[in-house]
Structure formats: structure tokens, C-alpha cells
Amino acid sequence: MQRYDLVILGAGSGNMLLADELAHLRTAVVEPNRFGGTCLNRGCIPSKMYVLVADAVENARAAARLGVHATVERVDWRAVRDRIFRRIDPLHDGALDYRRKNGVDVYTTEARFVGPKVLQVGTERITADTFVVAVGSRPVVPDIPGLDSVPFHTSDTIMRIDDVPSSMAVIGGGFIAAEFGHVFDAFGTDITVVTRGPRLLTGEDEQISARFTELASRRHRVLLDARITSVERRSGGVALTVTSPDGEQVVEAEMLLVSAGRRPNTDRLDAVAGGLELDEHGHIVTDSAYRTSVPGIWALGDVANHFQLKHMANAESRIVRHNILHPEDLRTLPNALAPHAVFTSPQIAGVGLTEQEARNREIDYLASVRDYADTAYGWALEDTTSFVKVLASPHDRRLLGAHIIGPQAATLIQPLLQAMTLGLTVDRIGRDVLYIHPALTEVVEQALLAL
């Protein structure tokens, strides 16, 4: 049996652990897929490169409201796809070579626990004093009659297709559906979204979710409160039988995208055989320092939390690195804030409590909503649908949540996130900070002043 000081399972954010401070440890990395994990190869990075193209197309088509009469002659899917993956794909081989040249053993076959701190990797068994489990997650394929007999894509495969379909049915109403609906609509695909929820992006603040559902319904066919009872192959594509408040109907499309959430890869790892405690969703249970139920085994990222956010996993990897080196001085994340953004159209960002969460938890709050249209830059944009929403405590005057829908939302939310992290009152960040005029940040200022 090969013995190591440290074994890292997963080379997404797990690969980021290997800084100079750990160079003295005999280390192995187990990664049966590609270095960089979901984010680099199948997730946030390539998808946002597609989103940027979609934004350019939509901006050109919408420029008439500014007096610019532009047309989009053609959007070359294959040229865009090849440009994206020519940049991404070589990074795997480079990372693999770099680790091996620097004394790290890399295993590229599937691994599974056969006992606490014992891994079966292909024909070999390895053990270590310390393990870090960062094997991520994968798309959920729902149990729908007939789905296993028709061709379909998930976020793992949709970005590498050869040709843009004329029509696409999208199962799900979350982040992935919102982003790829935007992308393929810009490339000319007729989109139908089928979701069980009463709105799209139901995890967002209700006002954000309702506004996005309204705007998406102008671009796509959107079926809400809908249940798919069967899927079957048809000439030229697939057919979904859908039951909704409008009755039963059949949705036909050339291509099917399944975006029904993600699940942790603990089953593939046989985590239970390794003695690891799992929650009801299959995530590895950790304490606030990312220690698992097995001493010496740590876990981070999608396999251990429900955020599915790369920036959270990166922060966790820094904390786990410190804690491995300094077990007498354990660190935790400095706060429970998990900001997120949805790179659809319009862009969406949020952090902290939504208004419905505050109501349900009977938390006292003040709320303020300010339209982009109330600012000078909003006038320049001729924007009529975007807004900033902030919630604060009436007692200590600190922000409880912030939610934005509109251009640059993921950037505009950052000062609000910093204020929440630093515990600043709305009075300080609204009155004691100068906001550049006529920048779009004035909509944030006005929302704060209204509180």
C-alpha cells in the first residue's frame, strides 16, 4: 500500500490547496476527470464566455432604443465554441505536468474508499495521514418516464455540441436554465422552459424572481407549475408530455437540456465505506473548520455544502490549508454570507436574507427598492425594468440582505456585500461614502438613503 502524508481527492478547488506551505508533504492528487473541475471545464468559466457573446448579440438587437439601428448578421457557434475550449482544454495537461514535475503523484482513475483512510485507486490501494475530499458534484437526472431512452444534454455536455438546434426544451427553472436559455436564445434557438415552480429562480427574492420570470417570458415560452409525465423520441427530436394549470400539452423540440439541479459525488466515492457521515442530501457532514467525522479527513466545496459556488470553495480551500498546517489554531469562514450571481439577461445578484425569508423567520426588517430608471445612468441606459432591493434591521441599522436585477448586478452588489461583512450600518454606507455621479452605483446609494 502506498503511504502519503496528504491525499487530495478532486483537482478543482482541491488543486488550489497545494501552495508552497505544503511542499514538504508527500502528496497525491486523485482526479479521474480533468484538472480545474466543473468550474473550468464544464461550468462557470466556459458558460460565462458564452454569456458574453449572448450579451453582445442582445445589446446589438436592443440598441434601437438608443437610436442605434444595428443588426446581427450571424453568430458562429463553432467559432465561439472552438475559441473557448482552445483556451481551456490545454490547461489540464499543463496542470497535470506541473504537479508531477514538482513531486506530486497524480492518479487519473476512479477512486473509492474501502475503509477509513484507505482508497482503492484502480489496482492500487493508498492511504495517508490527511485526506481532503473535494470531489464536487454532477447534474441530477430526474426520474421521468422515457428520459433514459431519449438523447439529452446537461450542463456537462451542452457547451460542446457541434450545431445550434432550432429549438430546445429546458427542464428546470434555476441558474443553469436561466443562463443557457439566454445563450441559446441569442444564437437563434427557440426556447421552451418547463419548471415545477410558480416562477423562475424561486430561490431569489420574490420580487427579483417575479421580474425575471416576466422578462424571460417575453423571450421564451415558459411553462410554470408544470410536471413532465413522459418523454419520448420523435423524428427530429424529442417530445415532452407536460401537465400544468393549463391542462396537458406536448412540447416538441430538436434538443433537450436537463437542468434539474446537482448532486454531490459522494456515492461514486463510496464515502460511507470511508466512515464519512453524510446528510440527507448526500453531502459530507463537516464542522465549521471543515473536519469530517473521521479524524484527519477534511471536506470542502460542492461535496460538503449546498452553495455550489466556486468562490466559496476557493475560500474553503484556503481555510483547510491553514487548518492542516495549524491544527492548534483552527480557522473558519469569517461570516455566513454566500453571495451569488446569475449571469443571464438581465444579470442578477444576491446576498443575505430575502424578504420572504425575513417574513417566514419573523425577523424585523426595513426594505427599500430603487429602480435603475431613477438614476442618471439608468436614463442613459433607457432602462425600465432593473432595480436594487436592500433589507436592513430597524434595530441595529445593519444590512440583512441585498438583491439586484439589471446590468452589472454582480459588480454593483460588491459594496453592499463588503458593508455586510464589516458590519457597517446603512447610515454609514449611505451617507458617509461618496458615490460617483453619474455612475450606476448611484442606484445603490439611493436605495440605502431610502432606508
C-alpha positions as CSV (number, residue, x, y, z in Angstrom):
1,M,0.0,0.0,0.0
2,Q,1.3,3.4,-1.0
3,R,1.5,5.8,2.0
4,Y,1.3,9.6,1.8
5,D,1.2,12.5,4.1
6,L,-1.6,14.1,2.2
7,V,-4.1,12.8,-0.4
8,I,-6.4,15.3,-2.2
9,L,-9.5,13.9,-3.9
10,G,-10.5,16.2,-6.7
11,A,-8.4,18.7,-8.6
12,G,-10.9,21.6,-8.8
13,S,-10.6,23.8,-5.8
14,G,-8.8,20.9,-4.2
15,N,-5.9,21.6,-6.5
16,M,-5.6,25.1,-5.0
17,L,-4.6,23.6,-1.7
18,L,-1.1,22.8,-3.0
19,A,0.7,26.0,-2.1
20,D,4.4,26.2,-1.1
21,E,3.5,25.7,2.6
22,L,2.6,22.1,1.9
23,A,5.6,21.3,-0.3
24,H,7.2,19.4,2.4
25,L,4.5,16.8,2.5
26,R,4.5,13.6,0.3
27,T,1.3,14.3,-1.6
28,A,-1.0,12.6,-4.1
29,V,-3.9,14.0,-6.1
30,V,-6.7,11.8,-7.4
31,E,-8.6,13.2,-10.4
32,P,-10.3,10.9,-12.8
33,N,-11.6,13.7,-15.0
34,R,-9.9,17.0,-15.7
35,F,-7.9,19.4,-13.6
36,G,-9.8,22.5,-12.9
37,G,-13.0,20.7,-12.0
38,T,-16.5,21.7,-13.0
39,C,-15.9,25.4,-13.0
40,L,-13.1,25.5,-15.5
41,N,-14.2,22.6,-17.8
42,R,-18.0,22.4,-17.6
43,G,-19.2,25.3,-15.6
44,C,-18.8,28.9,-14.7
45,I,-15.8,29.8,-16.9
46,P,-16.9,28.5,-20.3
47,S,-20.5,29.3,-19.7
48,K,-19.7,32.9,-18.9
49,M,-17.6,33.1,-22.1
50,Y,-20.8,32.1,-24.0
51,V,-22.8,34.6,-22.0
52,L,-20.6,37.4,-23.0
53,V,-21.3,36.5,-26.7
54,A,-25.0,36.4,-25.9
55,D,-24.8,39.8,-24.2
56,A,-23.2,41.3,-27.3
57,V,-25.9,39.9,-29.5
58,E,-28.7,41.1,-27.3
59,N,-27.1,44.5,-26.9
60,A,-26.9,44.9,-30.7
61,R,-30.5,43.9,-31.2
62,A,-31.7,46.2,-28.4
63,A,-29.7,49.2,-29.4
64,A,-32.6,50.7,-31.4
65,R,-34.0,52.1,-28.1
66,L,-30.8,54.3,-28.1
67,G,-31.2,55.3,-31.7
68,V,-28.6,52.8,-33.0
69,H,-30.1,50.7,-35.7
70,A,-27.9,47.6,-35.7
71,T,-28.4,44.1,-37.0
72,V,-26.6,40.8,-36.2
73,E,-25.7,39.2,-39.4
74,R,-24.6,35.8,-38.0
75,V,-23.4,34.2,-34.8
76,D,-20.9,31.5,-35.4
77,W,-21.4,28.8,-32.8
78,R,-18.5,26.6,-33.8
79,A,-16.1,29.6,-33.9
80,V,-17.2,30.6,-30.4
81,R,-17.0,27.1,-29.1
82,D,-13.6,26.4,-30.5
83,R,-12.2,29.7,-29.3
84,I,-13.4,28.9,-25.7
85,F,-12.1,25.4,-25.5
86,R,-8.9,26.0,-27.3
87,R,-8.1,28.3,-24.3
88,I,-9.5,25.9,-21.6
89,D,-8.5,22.4,-22.8
90,P,-4.7,22.8,-22.7
91,L,-4.8,23.8,-19.1
92,H,-5.5,20.3,-17.9
93,D,-2.3,18.8,-19.4
94,G,-0.3,21.8,-18.1
95,A,-1.6,21.4,-14.6
96,L,-1.0,17.6,-14.7
97,D,2.6,18.0,-15.9
98,Y,3.3,20.8,-13.3
99,R,2.2,18.7,-10.4
100,R,4.1,15.6,-11.4
101,K,7.3,17.7,-12.1
102,N,7.0,19.1,-8.6
103,G,6.9,15.7,-6.9
104,V,3.1,15.2,-6.6
105,D,1.8,11.8,-7.5
106,V,-1.3,12.1,-9.7
107,Y,-3.8,9.3,-10.1
108,T,-6.2,9.6,-13.0
109,T,-8.5,6.7,-12.4
110,E,-11.7,6.5,-10.3
111,A,-11.2,6.1,-6.5
112,R,-13.4,4.7,-3.8
113,F,-13.0,4.3,-0.1
114,V,-12.6,0.7,1.1
115,G,-12.1,1.7,4.8
116,P,-11.3,4.8,6.8
117,K,-8.3,6.5,5.2
118,V,-7.9,3.7,2.7
119,L,-8.6,4.3,-1.0
120,Q,-8.8,1.8,-3.9
121,V,-7.5,3.6,-7.0
122,G,-7.6,1.3,-10.0
123,T,-5.5,-1.7,-9.0
124,E,-3.7,0.1,-6.1
125,R,-4.5,1.0,-2.6
126,I,-3.3,4.2,-1.0
127,T,-3.5,5.7,2.5
128,A,-2.5,8.9,4.2
129,D,-2.4,10.7,7.5
130,T,-4.5,13.5,6.0
131,F,-7.2,13.5,3.3
132,V,-9.0,16.4,1.7
133,V,-12.2,15.4,-0.1
134,A,-13.2,17.9,-2.8
135,V,-14.8,15.7,-5.5
136,G,-17.5,18.1,-6.3
137,S,-21.0,17.4,-7.8
138,R,-22.7,16.4,-11.0
139,P,-26.0,17.1,-12.7
140,V,-29.1,15.4,-11.4
141,V,-31.0,13.4,-14.0
142,P,-34.6,13.3,-12.7
143,D,-36.7,10.1,-12.8
144,I,-39.0,10.9,-15.7
145,P,-40.6,8.1,-17.7
146,G,-38.9,7.7,-21.0
147,L,-36.0,10.1,-20.3
148,D,-33.5,7.3,-20.3
149,S,-34.5,6.3,-23.8
150,V,-34.0,9.7,-25.5
151,P,-30.9,11.8,-26.2
152,F,-30.5,14.8,-23.9
153,H,-27.8,17.1,-22.6
154,T,-26.8,18.5,-19.2
155,S,-24.5,21.4,-18.4
156,D,-21.7,18.9,-18.6
157,T,-22.2,18.4,-22.4
158,I,-24.3,21.2,-23.8
159,M,-21.4,23.6,-24.4
160,R,-19.5,21.3,-26.7
161,I,-22.3,20.4,-29.2
162,D,-21.5,20.8,-32.9
163,D,-24.5,22.8,-34.1
164,V,-27.1,25.1,-32.5
165,P,-30.5,23.5,-32.5
166,S,-33.5,25.2,-34.0
167,S,-35.5,24.5,-30.8
168,M,-34.7,23.4,-27.3
169,A,-36.8,22.2,-24.3
170,V,-35.2,23.1,-21.0
171,I,-36.2,21.1,-17.9
172,G,-35.7,23.3,-14.8
173,G,-36.0,26.9,-13.7
174,G,-32.8,27.6,-11.9
175,F,-29.4,29.2,-12.6
176,I,-28.4,26.8,-15.4
177,A,-31.7,27.1,-17.2
178,A,-31.6,30.9,-16.9
179,E,-28.1,31.2,-18.3
180,F,-28.4,28.7,-21.1
181,G,-31.8,30.0,-22.1
182,H,-30.1,33.4,-22.6
183,V,-27.2,31.9,-24.5
184,F,-29.2,29.7,-26.9
185,D,-31.8,32.4,-27.5
186,A,-29.1,34.7,-28.6
187,F,-27.8,32.1,-31.0
188,G,-31.3,31.8,-32.6
189,T,-32.8,28.8,-30.8
190,D,-36.5,28.7,-29.9
191,I,-36.6,28.0,-26.2
192,T,-39.3,26.4,-24.1
193,V,-38.7,26.2,-20.3
194,V,-40.6,23.7,-18.2
195,T,-40.4,24.2,-14.4
196,R,-42.3,22.8,-11.4
197,G,-42.1,26.1,-9.6
198,P,-44.6,29.0,-9.7
199,R,-41.8,31.3,-11.0
200,L,-38.3,31.0,-12.4
201,L,-35.3,31.4,-10.0
202,T,-37.5,30.8,-7.0
203,G,-34.5,30.8,-4.7
204,E,-34.2,34.6,-5.3
205,D,-36.1,37.3,-3.5
206,E,-39.7,37.1,-4.7
207,Q,-39.6,40.5,-6.4
208,I,-36.4,39.5,-8.3
209,S,-37.9,36.1,-9.2
210,A,-41.2,37.6,-10.4
211,R,-39.4,40.3,-12.5
212,F,-37.1,37.8,-14.1
213,T,-40.0,35.4,-14.9
214,E,-41.8,38.3,-16.5
215,L,-38.8,39.2,-18.7
216,A,-37.9,35.7,-19.6
217,S,-41.5,35.0,-20.7
218,R,-41.1,37.8,-23.2
219,R,-38.2,35.9,-24.8
220,H,-39.1,32.2,-24.3
221,R,-42.1,30.0,-23.9
222,V,-42.3,29.4,-20.1
223,L,-44.5,26.7,-18.5
224,L,-44.9,27.2,-14.8
225,D,-46.2,24.8,-12.1
226,A,-45.6,22.1,-14.7
227,R,-44.9,18.4,-14.4
228,I,-43.4,16.3,-17.1
229,T,-45.2,12.9,-17.2
230,S,-43.3,11.4,-20.0
231,V,-40.5,11.9,-22.6
232,E,-40.3,10.2,-26.0
233,R,-38.2,10.3,-29.1
234,R,-39.8,12.0,-32.2
235,S,-38.4,12.4,-35.7
236,G,-36.2,15.4,-35.5
237,G,-36.0,15.5,-31.7
238,V,-38.0,14.8,-28.5
239,A,-41.5,15.3,-27.2
240,L,-42.4,16.1,-23.6
241,T,-45.9,15.4,-22.3
242,V,-46.5,18.2,-19.7
243,T,-49.3,18.7,-17.2
244,S,-49.8,22.3,-16.0
245,P,-52.6,24.5,-14.8
246,D,-53.4,25.0,-18.5
247,G,-54.0,21.2,-18.9
248,E,-51.9,18.6,-20.7
249,Q,-49.9,19.5,-23.7
250,V,-47.0,18.2,-25.7
251,V,-43.8,20.1,-26.1
252,E,-41.6,19.2,-29.1
253,A,-38.0,20.3,-29.6
254,E,-35.0,19.3,-31.5
255,M,-32.8,19.2,-28.4
256,L,-33.4,18.6,-24.7
257,L,-31.4,20.2,-21.9
258,V,-31.9,18.8,-18.4
259,S,-31.0,21.3,-15.7
260,A,-32.7,19.9,-12.6
261,G,-30.0,20.6,-10.0
262,R,-26.8,18.9,-8.9
263,R,-25.9,16.2,-6.5
264,P,-22.6,15.5,-4.6
265,N,-20.3,12.8,-5.9
266,T,-20.1,11.0,-2.5
267,D,-21.8,7.9,-3.9
268,R,-19.2,7.4,-6.6
269,L,-16.5,7.8,-3.9
270,D,-18.3,5.3,-1.6
271,A,-17.8,7.8,1.2
272,V,-19.8,5.8,3.7
273,A,-17.3,2.9,3.4
274,G,-14.7,5.5,4.4
275,G,-16.6,6.2,7.6
276,L,-17.8,9.6,6.5
277,E,-21.1,10.9,7.8
278,L,-23.5,12.2,5.2
279,D,-26.5,14.4,5.4
280,E,-29.9,13.6,3.9
281,H,-28.8,15.1,0.5
282,G,-25.6,13.1,0.4
283,H,-23.2,15.9,1.3
284,I,-20.3,15.1,3.7
285,V,-21.0,16.5,7.2
286,T,-18.3,18.8,8.4
287,D,-17.8,21.2,11.3
288,S,-17.1,24.9,10.8
289,A,-13.4,24.1,10.3
290,Y,-14.3,21.5,7.6
291,R,-13.3,18.5,9.7
292,T,-15.4,15.4,8.9
293,S,-16.5,12.5,11.2
294,V,-13.1,10.8,10.5
295,P,-10.1,12.5,12.2
296,G,-7.6,13.6,9.6
297,I,-10.2,13.8,6.8
298,W,-11.4,17.3,5.6
299,A,-14.0,18.1,3.0
300,L,-14.8,21.3,1.0
301,G,-16.8,22.6,-1.9
302,D,-19.9,21.1,-3.5
303,V,-19.3,17.7,-1.9
304,A,-19.7,19.3,1.6
305,N,-22.0,22.3,1.2
306,H,-25.1,23.3,-0.7
307,F,-23.9,26.6,-2.2
308,Q,-22.4,25.2,-5.4
309,L,-20.3,28.4,-5.7
310,K,-16.7,28.4,-6.8
311,H,-15.8,31.4,-4.8
312,M,-17.0,29.6,-1.6
313,A,-14.9,26.5,-2.5
314,N,-11.8,28.6,-3.1
315,A,-12.3,30.4,0.3
316,E,-12.7,27.0,2.0
317,S,-9.6,25.6,0.4
318,R,-7.5,28.4,1.9
319,I,-9.0,27.7,5.3
320,V,-8.5,24.0,5.1
321,R,-4.8,24.6,4.1
322,H,-4.3,26.7,7.1
323,N,-6.1,24.2,9.4
324,I,-4.0,21.3,8.1
325,L,-0.8,23.2,8.9
326,H,-2.1,24.7,12.2
327,P,-4.4,22.3,13.9
328,E,-3.9,24.2,17.2
329,D,-5.2,27.4,15.5
330,L,-8.3,26.4,13.5
331,R,-9.9,28.9,11.3
332,T,-13.5,29.1,10.0
333,L,-15.1,31.3,7.3
334,P,-15.4,34.8,8.9
335,N,-19.1,35.0,8.2
336,A,-22.0,33.0,6.8
337,L,-22.6,35.3,3.8
338,A,-22.7,33.4,0.5
339,P,-23.1,36.0,-2.4
340,H,-24.1,34.7,-5.8
341,A,-24.8,35.9,-9.3
342,V,-26.8,34.6,-12.2
343,F,-25.2,35.6,-15.5
344,T,-28.4,35.7,-17.5
345,S,-30.3,38.6,-19.0
346,P,-30.8,40.7,-17.1
347,Q,-28.0,39.9,-14.7
348,I,-29.0,39.0,-11.1
349,A,-27.0,39.1,-7.9
350,G,-28.0,38.5,-4.2
351,V,-26.6,38.1,-0.7
352,G,-28.2,37.6,2.7
353,L,-31.9,37.3,3.6
354,T,-34.6,37.6,1.0
355,E,-37.8,39.4,2.1
356,Q,-39.8,36.1,2.2
357,E,-37.1,34.5,4.4
358,A,-37.3,37.5,6.8
359,R,-41.1,37.2,7.0
360,N,-41.0,33.4,7.5
361,R,-38.4,33.7,10.2
362,E,-40.3,36.6,11.8
363,I,-37.2,38.9,11.6
364,D,-38.0,42.6,11.8
365,Y,-36.8,44.4,8.7
366,L,-37.0,47.6,6.6
367,A,-37.0,47.2,2.8
368,S,-36.1,49.7,0.1
369,V,-36.4,49.2,-3.7
370,R,-34.9,51.7,-6.1
371,D,-35.2,51.5,-9.9
372,Y,-32.2,52.0,-12.2
373,A,-34.6,54.4,-14.0
374,D,-34.3,56.8,-11.0
375,T,-30.6,57.5,-11.8
376,A,-28.9,59.4,-14.4
377,Y,-27.1,56.4,-15.8
378,G,-30.4,54.5,-15.8
379,W,-31.7,57.3,-18.1
380,A,-28.7,56.8,-20.4
381,L,-29.5,53.0,-20.5
382,E,-33.2,53.7,-21.1
383,D,-33.7,51.0,-18.5
384,T,-37.3,50.4,-17.3
385,T,-37.1,47.0,-15.6
386,S,-34.0,46.9,-13.4
387,F,-33.9,47.6,-9.6
388,V,-31.9,47.3,-6.4
389,K,-33.5,46.0,-3.2
390,V,-32.0,46.2,0.2
391,L,-33.2,45.0,3.6
392,A,-31.9,46.2,7.0
393,S,-32.6,45.7,10.6
394,P,-34.6,48.6,12.2
395,H,-32.8,47.9,15.5
396,D,-29.0,48.0,14.7
397,R,-29.4,49.5,11.2
398,R,-27.2,46.9,9.6
399,L,-28.0,45.3,6.2
400,L,-29.8,41.9,6.2
401,G,-29.8,41.3,2.5
402,A,-29.2,42.8,-0.9
403,H,-30.7,41.8,-4.3
404,I,-30.2,43.3,-7.7
405,I,-31.6,42.6,-11.2
406,G,-30.1,44.5,-14.1
407,P,-26.9,45.4,-15.9
408,Q,-23.7,45.0,-13.8
409,A,-25.6,43.4,-10.9
410,A,-22.7,41.1,-9.9
411,T,-20.4,44.2,-9.6
412,L,-22.9,46.6,-8.0
413,I,-23.6,44.2,-5.1
414,Q,-20.0,44.1,-4.0
415,P,-20.0,47.3,-1.8
416,L,-23.2,46.0,-0.2
417,L,-21.5,42.7,0.5
418,Q,-18.5,44.4,2.0
419,A,-20.7,46.5,4.2
420,M,-22.5,43.4,5.5
421,T,-19.2,41.6,6.1
422,L,-17.8,44.6,8.0
423,G,-20.9,45.2,10.0
424,L,-21.5,48.8,8.7
425,T,-24.8,50.5,9.2
426,V,-26.9,51.7,6.3
427,D,-26.4,55.2,7.6
428,R,-22.7,55.0,7.3
429,I,-22.6,53.4,3.8
430,G,-25.4,55.6,2.5
431,R,-24.3,58.9,3.9
432,D,-20.6,58.7,4.7
433,V,-19.4,57.4,1.3
434,L,-19.3,59.4,-1.9
435,Y,-20.9,57.7,-4.9
436,I,-19.5,58.9,-8.2
437,H,-22.0,60.8,-10.3
438,P,-23.4,59.8,-12.8
439,A,-22.2,56.2,-12.3
440,L,-24.7,53.3,-12.0
441,T,-23.6,52.9,-8.3
442,E,-25.9,55.8,-7.5
443,V,-28.8,53.4,-7.6
444,V,-27.2,51.6,-4.7
445,E,-26.7,54.9,-2.9
446,Q,-30.4,55.9,-3.4
447,A,-31.7,52.5,-2.2
448,L,-29.6,52.9,1.0
449,L,-30.7,56.5,1.6
450,A,-34.3,55.5,1.3
451,L,-33.8,53.3,4.3
